[in-house]
Amino acid sequence: MAVLKSTREIIGSAGFHDGPDENGMIEIGLEIVEAYREQGLAQELLTAMWDWVVHEPRVKTLRYTVSPENFPSQAIIRKFGFAYCGQQIDEEDGPEDIYEMSADTYRRLKAG
């Protein structure tokens, strides 16, 4: 659950789909309530979660999947520097574009 600090309102949800897999890949899921979109909150939430998880030594790859039609979400993930890696078919959501970045690259970018 994501809560807006100033008002304590629920603005969405975010979480890791599971722990890192056997290759060290971890995927994040994110949903922002429509009234709170396009305010930088998704970027802030993703930053906080990735900043936290890259300190876990088992995490080697960060993954984000998104609908091919969700252009705002794609723009956010590209802004972080994630690379497009292809598509997959999700049982629930249908086609999804896959974006990934190594945890080492993320740490280097954050260090400046």
N, CA, C and O atoms as a GROMACS GRO file, in nm:
protein
  448
    1MET      N    1   0.085  -0.117   0.000
    1MET     CA    2   0.000   0.000   0.000
    1MET      C    3   0.090   0.124   0.000
    1MET      O    4   0.188   0.130   0.074
    2ALA      N    5   0.057   0.221  -0.082
    2ALA     CA    6   0.130   0.348  -0.088
    2ALA      C    7   0.039   0.457  -0.030
    2ALA      O    8  -0.076   0.472  -0.072
    3VAL      N    9   0.093   0.531   0.065
    3VAL     CA   10   0.014   0.632   0.136
    3VAL      C   11   0.081   0.769   0.119
    3VAL      O   12   0.202   0.782   0.136
    4LEU      N   13   0.001   0.870   0.084
    4LEU     CA   14   0.050   1.006   0.073
    4LEU      C   15   0.075   1.059   0.213
    4LEU      O   16  -0.017   1.069   0.294
    5LYS      N   17   0.200   1.093   0.240
    5LYS     CA   18   0.240   1.131   0.376
    5LYS      C   19   0.161   1.250   0.430
    5LYS      O   20   0.121   1.250   0.547
    6SER      N   21   0.139   1.351   0.347
    6SER     CA   22   0.075   1.474   0.394
    6SER      C   23  -0.071   1.457   0.436
    6SER      O   24  -0.118   1.526   0.526
    7THR      N   25  -0.143   1.365   0.369
    7THR     CA   26  -0.286   1.350   0.396
    7THR      C   27  -0.323   1.211   0.450
    7THR      O   28  -0.436   1.188   0.492
    8ARG      N   29  -0.226   1.118   0.447
    8ARG     CA   30  -0.248   0.979   0.489
    8ARG      C   31  -0.347   0.906   0.398
    8ARG      O   32  -0.404   0.803   0.437
    9GLU      N   33  -0.368   0.957   0.277
    9GLU     CA   34  -0.457   0.892   0.180
    9GLU      C   35  -0.383   0.780   0.108
    9GLU      O   36  -0.263   0.791   0.080
   10ILE      N   37  -0.454   0.673   0.078
   10ILE     CA   38  -0.398   0.565  -0.002
   10ILE      C   39  -0.395   0.613  -0.147
   10ILE      O   40  -0.499   0.649  -0.203
   11ILE      N   41  -0.276   0.612  -0.207
   11ILE     CA   42  -0.261   0.659  -0.344
   11ILE      C   43  -0.230   0.547  -0.441
   11ILE      O   44  -0.219   0.570  -0.561
   12GLY      N   45  -0.215   0.426  -0.390
   12GLY     CA   46  -0.186   0.314  -0.478
   12GLY      C   47  -0.124   0.199  -0.402
   12GLY      O   48  -0.136   0.188  -0.280
   13SER      N   49  -0.056   0.115  -0.478
   13SER     CA   50   0.011   0.002  -0.416
   13SER      C   51   0.138  -0.028  -0.494
   13SER      O   52   0.149   0.001  -0.613
   14ALA      N   53   0.232  -0.086  -0.425
   14ALA     CA   54   0.358  -0.126  -0.488
   14ALA      C   55   0.416  -0.240  -0.407
   14ALA      O   56   0.396  -0.249  -0.286
   15GLY      N   57   0.487  -0.325  -0.474
   15GLY     CA   58   0.551  -0.434  -0.404
   15GLY      C   59   0.634  -0.518  -0.499
   15GLY      O   60   0.624  -0.504  -0.621
   16PHE      N   61   0.714  -0.604  -0.442
   16PHE     CA   62   0.794  -0.696  -0.521
   16PHE      C   63   0.710  -0.821  -0.545
   16PHE      O   64   0.645  -0.872  -0.454
   17HIS      N   65   0.713  -0.871  -0.668
   17HIS     CA   66   0.632  -0.988  -0.704
   17HIS      C   67   0.672  -1.110  -0.624
   17HIS      O   68   0.589  -1.196  -0.597
   18ASP      N   69   0.797  -1.117  -0.586
   18ASP     CA   70   0.851  -1.229  -0.509
   18ASP      C   71   0.991  -1.188  -0.468
   18ASP      O   72   1.038  -1.080  -0.503
   19GLY      N   73   1.058  -1.274  -0.395
   19GLY     CA   74   1.198  -1.248  -0.364
   19GLY      C   75   1.281  -1.265  -0.489
   19GLY      O   76   1.227  -1.304  -0.593
   20PRO      N   77   1.409  -1.238  -0.484
   20PRO     CA   78   1.492  -1.259  -0.603
   20PRO      C   79   1.486  -1.406  -0.646
   20PRO      O   80   1.485  -1.496  -0.562
   21ASP      N   81   1.481  -1.429  -0.777
   21ASP     CA   82   1.481  -1.566  -0.826
   21ASP      C   83   1.622  -1.624  -0.821
   21ASP      O   84   1.713  -1.560  -0.767
   22GLU      N   85   1.642  -1.743  -0.876
   22GLU     CA   86   1.773  -1.810  -0.868
   22GLU      C   87   1.882  -1.734  -0.941
   22GLU      O   88   2.001  -1.756  -0.915
   23ASN      N   89   1.845  -1.643  -1.033
   23ASN     CA   90   1.942  -1.560  -1.105
   23ASN      C   91   1.959  -1.423  -1.042
   23ASN      O   92   2.036  -1.341  -1.092
   24GLY      N   93   1.888  -1.396  -0.933
   24GLY     CA   94   1.900  -1.268  -0.866
   24GLY      C   95   1.809  -1.160  -0.923
   24GLY      O   96   1.828  -1.042  -0.893
   25MET      N   97   1.710  -1.198  -1.006
   25MET     CA   98   1.618  -1.100  -1.064
   25MET      C   99   1.501  -1.077  -0.969
   25MET      O  100   1.444  -1.170  -0.913
   26ILE      N  101   1.467  -0.949  -0.952
   26ILE     CA  102   1.351  -0.913  -0.871
   26ILE      C  103   1.264  -0.817  -0.952
   26ILE      O  104   1.315  -0.725  -1.017
   27GLU      N  105   1.134  -0.839  -0.947
   27GLU     CA  106   1.039  -0.758  -1.024
   27GLU      C  107   0.949  -0.679  -0.930
   27GLU      O  108   0.904  -0.729  -0.827
   28ILE      N  109   0.924  -0.556  -0.968
   28ILE     CA  110   0.838  -0.469  -0.889
   28ILE      C  111   0.704  -0.452  -0.961
   28ILE      O  112   0.699  -0.447  -1.084
   29GLY      N  113   0.598  -0.442  -0.883
   29GLY     CA  114   0.466  -0.411  -0.936
   29GLY      C  115   0.421  -0.277  -0.877
   29GLY      O  116   0.452  -0.247  -0.761
   30LEU      N  117   0.350  -0.199  -0.954
   30LEU     CA  118   0.314  -0.065  -0.912
   30LEU      C  119   0.179  -0.026  -0.971
   30LEU      O  120   0.152  -0.055  -1.088
   31GLU      N  121   0.096   0.038  -0.892
   31GLU     CA  122  -0.032   0.094  -0.939
   31GLU      C  123  -0.057   0.221  -0.861
   31GLU      O  124  -0.054   0.221  -0.738
   32ILE      N  125  -0.081   0.330  -0.932
   32ILE     CA  126  -0.113   0.458  -0.870
   32ILE      C  127  -0.258   0.492  -0.902
   32ILE      O  128  -0.301   0.481  -1.017
   33VAL      N  129  -0.335   0.533  -0.801
   33VAL     CA  130  -0.474   0.575  -0.819
   33VAL      C  131  -0.477   0.688  -0.922
   33VAL      O  132  -0.394   0.778  -0.918
   34GLU      N  133  -0.573   0.683  -1.013
   34GLU     CA  134  -0.578   0.777  -1.125
   34GLU      C  135  -0.568   0.923  -1.082
   34GLU      O  136  -0.498   1.001  -1.148
   35ALA      N  137  -0.633   0.962  -0.976
   35ALA     CA  138  -0.631   1.102  -0.930
   35ALA      C  139  -0.492   1.149  -0.891
   35ALA      O  140  -0.468   1.270  -0.882
   36TYR      N  141  -0.399   1.056  -0.867
   36TYR     CA  142  -0.264   1.092  -0.822
   36TYR      C  143  -0.157   1.068  -0.928
   36TYR      O  144  -0.038   1.083  -0.900
   37ARG      N  145  -0.198   1.031  -1.048
   37ARG     CA  146  -0.102   1.007  -1.156
   37ARG      C  147  -0.048   1.140  -1.210
   37ARG      O  148  -0.108   1.246  -1.192
   38GLU      N  149   0.066   1.129  -1.276
   38GLU     CA  150   0.133   1.243  -1.340
   38GLU      C  151   0.171   1.352  -1.241
   38GLU      O  152   0.167   1.471  -1.273
   39GLN      N  153   0.208   1.312  -1.120
   39GLN     CA  154   0.254   1.405  -1.017
   39GLN      C  155   0.392   1.368  -0.965
   39GLN      O  156   0.441   1.425  -0.868
   40GLY      N  157   0.456   1.271  -1.030
   40GLY     CA  158   0.589   1.227  -0.988
   40GLY      C  159   0.589   1.125  -0.876
   40GLY      O  160   0.695   1.085  -0.828
   41LEU      N  161   0.470   1.081  -0.835
   41LEU     CA  162   0.462   0.988  -0.722
   41LEU      C  163   0.510   0.848  -0.758
   41LEU      O  164   0.573   0.782  -0.676
   42ALA      N  165   0.483   0.803  -0.880
   42ALA     CA  166   0.531   0.671  -0.922
   42ALA      C  167   0.683   0.669  -0.922
   42ALA      O  168   0.744   0.573  -0.876
   43GLN      N  169   0.744   0.773  -0.975
   43GLN     CA  170   0.890   0.781  -0.978
   43GLN      C  171   0.947   0.782  -0.836
   43GLN      O  172   1.047   0.715  -0.809
   44GLU      N  173   0.885   0.857  -0.748
   44GLU     CA  174   0.931   0.863  -0.609
   44GLU      C  175   0.919   0.727  -0.541
   44GLU      O  176   1.010   0.685  -0.469
   45LEU      N  177   0.810   0.659  -0.565
   45LEU     CA  178   0.787   0.528  -0.505
   45LEU      C  179   0.885   0.424  -0.559
   45LEU      O  180   0.943   0.347  -0.483
   46LEU      N  181   0.904   0.423  -0.690
   46LEU     CA  182   0.999   0.329  -0.750
   46LEU      C  183   1.140   0.354  -0.699
   46LEU      O  184   1.213   0.260  -0.667
   47THR      N  185   1.179   0.481  -0.691
   47THR     CA  186   1.313   0.515  -0.641
   47THR      C  187   1.333   0.462  -0.500
   47THR      O  188   1.436   0.400  -0.471
   48ALA      N  189   1.237   0.484  -0.413
   48ALA     CA  190   1.250   0.439  -0.274
   48ALA      C  191   1.262   0.287  -0.266
   48ALA      O  192   1.343   0.234  -0.190
   49MET      N  193   1.182   0.217  -0.344
   49MET     CA  194   1.185   0.071  -0.339
   49MET      C  195   1.314   0.015  -0.396
   49MET      O  196   1.374  -0.076  -0.338
   50TRP      N  197   1.360   0.069  -0.510
   50TRP     CA  198   1.485   0.019  -0.568
   50TRP      C  199   1.604   0.057  -0.483
   50TRP      O  200   1.697  -0.022  -0.467
   51ASP      N  201   1.604   0.179  -0.427
   51ASP     CA  202   1.714   0.219  -0.338
   51ASP      C  203   1.727   0.122  -0.222
   51ASP      O  204   1.838   0.091  -0.178
   52TRP      N  205   1.615   0.073  -0.173
   52TRP     CA  206   1.616  -0.020  -0.061
   52TRP      C  207   1.662  -0.159  -0.104
   52TRP      O  208   1.748  -0.219  -0.039
   53VAL      N  209   1.607  -0.211  -0.214
   53VAL     CA  210   1.632  -0.351  -0.251
   53VAL      C  211   1.772  -0.374  -0.307
   53VAL      O  212   1.823  -0.486  -0.296
   54VAL      N  213   1.837  -0.273  -0.365
   54VAL     CA  214   1.970  -0.297  -0.422
   54VAL      C  215   2.075  -0.322  -0.314
   54VAL      O  216   2.188  -0.360  -0.345
   55HIS      N  217   2.041  -0.300  -0.190
   55HIS     CA  218   2.134  -0.332  -0.080
   55HIS      C  219   2.127  -0.480  -0.041
   55HIS      O  220   2.208  -0.527   0.038
   56GLU      N  221   2.032  -0.552  -0.096
   56GLU     CA  222   2.020  -0.696  -0.073
   56GLU      C  223   2.121  -0.765  -0.166
   56GLU      O  224   2.106  -0.757  -0.288
   57PRO      N  225   2.223  -0.833  -0.112
   57PRO     CA  226   2.329  -0.890  -0.196
   57PRO      C  227   2.281  -0.991  -0.300
   57PRO      O  228   2.348  -1.008  -0.402
   58ARG      N  229   2.169  -1.058  -0.278
   58ARG     CA  230   2.120  -1.157  -0.375
   58ARG      C  231   2.059  -1.092  -0.498
   58ARG      O  232   2.041  -1.160  -0.600
   59VAL      N  233   2.026  -0.963  -0.492
   59VAL     CA  234   1.961  -0.896  -0.605
   59VAL      C  235   2.065  -0.855  -0.708
   59VAL      O  236   2.157  -0.777  -0.680
   60LYS      N  237   2.050  -0.909  -0.828
   60LYS     CA  238   2.143  -0.880  -0.938
   60LYS      C  239   2.077  -0.800  -1.050
   60LYS      O  240   2.143  -0.721  -1.117
   61THR      N  241   1.945  -0.820  -1.069
   61THR     CA  242   1.874  -0.757  -1.180
   61THR      C  243   1.741  -0.701  -1.131
   61THR      O  244   1.666  -0.769  -1.060
   62LEU      N  245   1.713  -0.577  -1.170
   62LEU     CA  246   1.585  -0.513  -1.141
   62LEU      C  247   1.499  -0.525  -1.266
   62LEU      O  248   1.547  -0.499  -1.377
   63ARG      N  249   1.374  -0.564  -1.250
   63ARG     CA  250   1.284  -0.582  -1.365
   63ARG      C  251   1.154  -0.507  -1.340
   63ARG      O  252   1.102  -0.500  -1.229
   64TYR      N  253   1.102  -0.451  -1.450
   64TYR     CA  254   0.974  -0.381  -1.448
   64TYR      C  255   0.901  -0.421  -1.575
   64TYR      O  256   0.955  -0.408  -1.685
   65THR      N  257   0.778  -0.470  -1.562
   65THR     CA  258   0.699  -0.505  -1.680
   65THR      C  259   0.579  -0.412  -1.687
   65THR      O  260   0.523  -0.369  -1.586
   66VAL      N  261   0.540  -0.381  -1.811
   66VAL     CA  262   0.436  -0.282  -1.832
   66VAL      C  263   0.361  -0.312  -1.961
   66VAL      O  264   0.419  -0.364  -2.057
   67SER      N  265   0.234  -0.278  -1.964
   67SER     CA  266   0.154  -0.294  -2.085
   67SER      C  267   0.216  -0.211  -2.198
   67SER      O  268   0.260  -0.099  -2.175
   68PRO      N  269   0.220  -0.266  -2.320
   68PRO     CA  270   0.272  -0.190  -2.434
   68PRO      C  271   0.197  -0.059  -2.459
   68PRO      O  272   0.250   0.031  -2.524
   69GLU      N  273   0.073  -0.048  -2.409
   69GLU     CA  274  -0.006   0.074  -2.429
   69GLU      C  275   0.010   0.174  -2.314
   69GLU      O  276  -0.045   0.284  -2.322
   70ASN      N  277   0.082   0.139  -2.211
   70ASN     CA  278   0.096   0.228  -2.095
   70ASN      C  279   0.218   0.319  -2.116
   70ASN      O  280   0.324   0.298  -2.056
   71PHE      N  281   0.201   0.419  -2.201
   71PHE     CA  282   0.311   0.507  -2.238
   71PHE      C  283   0.366   0.589  -2.121
   71PHE      O  284   0.488   0.606  -2.112
   72PRO      N  285   0.282   0.640  -2.030
   72PRO     CA  286   0.338   0.714  -1.916
   72PRO      C  287   0.430   0.627  -1.829
   72PRO      O  288   0.535   0.674  -1.786
   73SER      N  289   0.391   0.504  -1.805
   73SER     CA  290   0.473   0.414  -1.724
   73SER      C  291   0.603   0.379  -1.797
   73SER      O  292   0.709   0.370  -1.735
   74GLN      N  293   0.595   0.361  -1.927
   74GLN     CA  294   0.716   0.334  -2.006
   74GLN      C  295   0.812   0.453  -2.001
   74GLN      O  296   0.933   0.435  -1.992
   75ALA      N  297   0.757   0.573  -2.006
   75ALA     CA  298   0.841   0.693  -2.000
   75ALA      C  299   0.914   0.702  -1.866
   75ALA      O  300   1.031   0.738  -1.861
   76ILE      N  301   0.845   0.668  -1.759
   76ILE     CA  302   0.908   0.671  -1.626
   76ILE      C  303   1.024   0.572  -1.620
   76ILE      O  304   1.132   0.607  -1.574
   77ILE      N  305   1.002   0.451  -1.666
   77ILE     CA  306   1.105   0.349  -1.654
   77ILE      C  307   1.224   0.380  -1.744
   77ILE      O  308   1.338   0.352  -1.707
   78ARG      N  309   1.200   0.437  -1.862
   78ARG     CA  310   1.311   0.477  -1.949
   78ARG      C  311   1.389   0.592  -1.887
   78ARG      O  312   1.510   0.600  -1.904
   79LYS      N  313   1.320   0.680  -1.816
   79LYS     CA  314   1.388   0.791  -1.749
   79LYS      C  315   1.489   0.739  -1.646
   79LYS      O  316   1.594   0.801  -1.626
   80PHE      N  317   1.459   0.628  -1.584
   80PHE     CA  318   1.552   0.564  -1.490
   80PHE      C  319   1.672   0.505  -1.562
   80PHE      O  320   1.777   0.483  -1.501
   81GLY      N  321   1.658   0.479  -1.693
   81GLY     CA  322   1.767   0.418  -1.769
   81GLY      C  323   1.753   0.269  -1.790
   81GLY      O  324   1.847   0.204  -1.835
   82PHE      N  325   1.637   0.214  -1.759
   82PHE     CA  326   1.615   0.071  -1.781
   82PHE      C  327   1.610   0.042  -1.931
   82PHE      O  328   1.563   0.125  -2.009
   83ALA      N  329   1.657  -0.075  -1.970
   83ALA     CA  330   1.661  -0.114  -2.110
   83ALA      C  331   1.543  -0.206  -2.143
   83ALA      O  332   1.507  -0.294  -2.065
   84TYR      N  333   1.486  -0.185  -2.260
   84TYR     CA  334   1.380  -0.272  -2.311
   84TYR      C  335   1.443  -0.407  -2.346
   84TYR      O  336   1.545  -0.412  -2.416
   85CYS      N  337   1.384  -0.516  -2.297
   85CYS     CA  338   1.441  -0.651  -2.317
   85CYS      C  339   1.350  -0.744  -2.396
   85CYS      O  340   1.387  -0.859  -2.420
   86GLY      N  341   1.233  -0.698  -2.436
   86GLY     CA  342   1.142  -0.785  -2.509
   86GLY      C  343   1.003  -0.784  -2.448
   86GLY      O  344   0.968  -0.696  -2.370
   87GLN      N  345   0.925  -0.885  -2.486
   87GLN     CA  346   0.787  -0.896  -2.438
   87GLN      C  347   0.763  -1.032  -2.378
   87GLN      O  348   0.832  -1.129  -2.409
   88GLN      N  349   0.662  -1.037  -2.293
   88GLN     CA  350   0.614  -1.164  -2.239
   88GLN      C  351   0.462  -1.158  -2.236
   88GLN      O  352   0.403  -1.050  -2.244
   89ILE      N  353   0.401  -1.273  -2.224
   89ILE     CA  354   0.256  -1.279  -2.209
   89ILE      C  355   0.226  -1.318  -2.065
   89ILE      O  356   0.262  -1.427  -2.020
   90ASP      N  357   0.162  -1.228  -1.993
   90ASP     CA  358   0.123  -1.253  -1.855
   90ASP      C  359  -0.016  -1.315  -1.855
   90ASP      O  360  -0.104  -1.272  -1.930
   91GLU      N  361  -0.037  -1.416  -1.771
   91GLU     CA  362  -0.167  -1.486  -1.766
   91GLU      C  363  -0.282  -1.392  -1.735
   91GLU      O  364  -0.392  -1.407  -1.788
   92GLU      N  365  -0.258  -1.294  -1.648
   92GLU     CA  366  -0.364  -1.202  -1.606
   92GLU      C  367  -0.370  -1.076  -1.690
   92GLU      O  368  -0.478  -1.028  -1.723
   93ASP      N  369  -0.252  -1.020  -1.725
   93ASP     CA  370  -0.248  -0.889  -1.789
   93ASP      C  371  -0.227  -0.892  -1.939
   93ASP      O  372  -0.236  -0.787  -2.004
   94GLY      N  373  -0.199  -1.007  -1.996
   94GLY     CA  374  -0.174  -1.014  -2.140
   94GLY      C  375  -0.032  -0.972  -2.174
   94GLY      O  376   0.059  -0.993  -2.094
   95PRO      N  377  -0.012  -0.911  -2.293
   95PRO     CA  378   0.124  -0.873  -2.335
   95PRO      C  379   0.184  -0.768  -2.241
   95PRO      O  380   0.116  -0.674  -2.198
   96GLU      N  381   0.311  -0.787  -2.210
   96GLU     CA  382   0.384  -0.691  -2.128
   96GLU      C  383   0.522  -0.668  -2.188
   96GLU      O  384   0.589  -0.762  -2.230
   97ASP      N  385   0.564  -0.542  -2.190
   97ASP     CA  386   0.701  -0.509  -2.226
   97ASP      C  387   0.787  -0.529  -2.102
   97ASP      O  388   0.746  -0.496  -1.991
   98ILE      N  389   0.907  -0.582  -2.122
   98ILE     CA  390   1.000  -0.609  -2.012
   98ILE      C  391   1.113  -0.508  -2.018
   98ILE      O  392   1.175  -0.487  -2.122
   99TYR      N  393   1.139  -0.445  -1.903
   99TYR     CA  394   1.252  -0.352  -1.889
   99TYR      C  395   1.338  -0.402  -1.773
   99TYR      O  396   1.286  -0.445  -1.670
  100GLU      N  397   1.471  -0.395  -1.792
  100GLU     CA  398   1.561  -0.440  -1.687
  100GLU      C  399   1.682  -0.349  -1.674
  100GLU      O  400   1.718  -0.275  -1.766
  101MET      N  401   1.743  -0.357  -1.556
  101MET     CA  402   1.869  -0.290  -1.529
  101MET      C  403   1.942  -0.374  -1.424
  101MET      O  404   1.880  -0.428  -1.333
  102SER      N  405   2.074  -0.384  -1.438
  102SER     CA  406   2.148  -0.458  -1.336
  102SER      C  407   2.149  -0.375  -1.207
  102SER      O  408   2.149  -0.252  -1.211
  103ALA      N  409   2.150  -0.443  -1.095
  103ALA     CA  410   2.156  -0.374  -0.966
  103ALA      C  411   2.286  -0.294  -0.955
  103ALA      O  412   2.286  -0.185  -0.897
  104ASP      N  413   2.396  -0.346  -1.011
  104ASP     CA  414   2.523  -0.273  -1.008
  104ASP      C  415   2.512  -0.142  -1.085
  104ASP      O  416   2.561  -0.038  -1.038
  105THR      N  417   2.449  -0.145  -1.202
  105THR     CA  418   2.431  -0.023  -1.281
  105THR      C  419   2.346   0.077  -1.204
  105THR      O  420   2.377   0.196  -1.202
  106TYR      N  421   2.239   0.030  -1.143
  106TYR     CA  422   2.152   0.120  -1.066
  106TYR      C  423   2.232   0.186  -0.953
  106TYR      O  424   2.221   0.307  -0.932
  107ARG      N  425   2.312   0.108  -0.881
  107ARG     CA  426   2.393   0.164  -0.771
  107ARG      C  427   2.492   0.268  -0.823
  107ARG      O  428   2.510   0.372  -0.761
  108ARG      N  429   2.556   0.239  -0.938
  108ARG     CA  430   2.652   0.334  -0.995
  108ARG      C  431   2.583   0.464  -1.035
  108ARG      O  432   2.635   0.573  -1.009
  109LEU      N  433   2.466   0.454  -1.098
  109LEU     CA  434   2.393   0.574  -1.138
  109LEU      C  435   2.352   0.657  -1.017
  109LEU      O  436   2.358   0.780  -1.021
  110LYS      N  437   2.311   0.590  -0.910
  110LYS     CA  438   2.271   0.662  -0.788
  110LYS      C  439   2.390   0.731  -0.721
  110LYS      O  440   2.376   0.836  -0.660
  111ALA      N  441   2.508   0.670  -0.734
  111ALA     CA  442   2.628   0.726  -0.670
  111ALA      C  443   2.677   0.850  -0.746
  111ALA      O  444   2.753   0.931  -0.693
  112GLY      N  445   2.632   0.862  -0.870
  112GLY     CA  446   2.665   0.981  -0.949
  112GLY      C  447   2.792   0.965  -1.022
  112GLY      O  448   2.834   1.057  -1.093
   0.00000   0.00000   0.00000
